[in-house]
Amino acid sequence: MTELPIVYSFRRCPYAMRARMAMARSRSGARLREVVLRDKPEAMLEVSPKGTVPVLVLANGEVIDESLDIMLWALSQYDPDGWLADRDNCLAWIERNDQEFKGWLDKYKYANRHPEQTEHWYREQGEQFIQAMESQLSNKDWLGGSHCRLCDVAVFPFIRQFAGVDPKWWQSAPYPSTRAWLDRWLANPLFTSVMKKYPQWQPGDQEPLFPDAA
């Protein structure tokens, strides 16, 4: 039997979420090690000293410790829904999310740690990305166009966080198309399946298979 990779993950991390979604959809089986970020296992730090999740350790010892690279690896094995189509357009959306929106999202979520500006001001900066999404989604069902693509999967966990900072505001915000897009993801069985809770992994513990049917 071929040895399975190991994936270090943290359930609520948006980077880990998007990697797990790609792995689950591509049926890329792995042994899951759930991490608590304040108590990172030495085994993970040995293979990826930067100490962030997700980290994928392939059977040949190769380490992939960037979430987008894990997504691309998984979907290169099996991409049943064509998520890798229109790759350049998708990567542009992902780059804007990761390099621009994520910074404003963090300051919006933790505005008390960034007293230079108000929570409202940080939200407005993040809304520039949401407005671009709304423009696209007003005409298409997906950021990737007529079909779900890599960018939809990769951006979704971060929009989920943005909406969760002030749910009451989000429900009345002028972004109905983006809200509908997010709601479709939240109800998607793929998302609910990768959000299963696992106990913190400790050396010597049994490693559950991910996804469950791997």
Protein Blocks (a to p, Z undefined) as FASTA:
>chain_A
ZZdddddddfklmklmmmmmmmmmnopacddddddfklccfklmmmmmnopacddddfko
pacfbfklmmmmmmmmocfkopmgoklmmmmmmmmmmmmmmmmmmmmmmmmlmmmbcfkl
mmmmmmmmmmmmmmmmmmpmbfnljaccfklmmmmmmmmmmmmmmmmlmmmpccfklmmm
mmmmmmpmklmmmmpccddddehiacddddfkZZ
